[in-house]
Amino acid sequence: MSQAAKAALESISFMEKSLAHRVKAFGLEHDESVRQWKRLVTEYNVTAMKMLQTDDYELAMDLLNRAKELTKGDVKFGEADDRKKLLAITFNNMSCIHKKRGFLKTALGLARK
């Protein structure tokens, strides 16, 4: 794993801790918690696409599954429209990974979600 990838994962770890602290301090619906949630889900997606470029499919999918959990899971951050937009981005990125790996049927199924 490259130094850039390690740095990105370390940054994500700090962002996850920051989100947990904000939720504990302010609650799920507070602007600070929602803003950090959006940043974290976005960073999961950005870093996953960087991992795709280096063919690290396993790590990319792990990050996208984390993003999916935060947008589709039991814990609800932000407005439903925000969750839907971020979930659509996440599914699209998952589709890109499966397409690159040659799993076209799976890629198409994710793209349709």
N, C-alpha and C positions, 0 to 999 in steps of 0.2 A: 504494500500500500504506500502511495506517495506521501510526501510530507504535507502537501496541500490537502489530501484526503484526511489525513490524521488531524490537521488543524480544523477542518470543517466539522469532523465528528466531535472534536473537543468543544467547538463553539456550540454545536447542537446540544451537547450535554449541559452546558451552562444555560442555554435557553430553556431546556426542559426543567431545570431546577428553578429558574426564574419564574416560569409559569406556575409551578407548584407553590412557590412562595407567594406569588400575587393572588392566586386562588385562595390560599389560606388566609391572607391578610385582608383581601377585599371581597372575595366571593366570585362566583362564576360570571355574573352579569356585569360586573364593574368594567368600565372602559379600559382600565389598565390590564385586566386579565384578558379581555377580548382582543386588545391590540397585540399582546404577547402571543396569544394563541394563533392569530393570523400570521405573525412573523415566523413562528415555529413551523406551522404547516407549510408555509411558503419555502422556508429553508429546507425542510425535508424534501420537497419536490425539486428544488434547485440542485441540492447536493446529489439526489438520486440521479438526475440527468447527467451530472458530471461523472458519476460512477458508471453510468451507461457508456459514456465515451471511452472509458478505460476497460470495458467489458467486465466490470465487477457487478454482475447481475444479482447475485445473492444480497449484497449490501444495498443495492439500489431498491430491490423489492422489499427488504426489511424497512427501509426508510419510508417507502410509499405505503406500506402496511401501517406504520405508525401514523402517517398523515391520515389515512383512511379511518383509523380508530378515533382520531380526534375530530373528525368531521361527521362520522356516521355512528359513533359509539353511543353509549348510554349517557355520557356527560355531554351536555349541550352548551356550547359557547356561542355567543353572538346571535345574529338573526338567521332564520332559516335560509334566506337567499344567499348569505355569505357562506354558510355551510355547503349549500348546493354548488356554488361556484367553485369552491376549493375542492370539493369532492369530484367535480367534473374534471378539473385539472389533474387531480391525482389519478383518476381512471384513465385519462388520456395518456398520462406518462406510463402507467402500467401497460397500456396497450402498446406503446412504443417499444418497451422492453421485450414483450412477447413477440412482437413483429421482428425485431432484430435477431431474436433467437430462433426464428423460423416457425413459431407457433401461431400461425395466421388465424386459425379458427378462434383461439383464445383471445388474440389481439382484437379481433372483430367484435367478439362478445363484450369485451371491456369498453371498446369504443362506443358501442350502442348504449351502454349504461348512461 
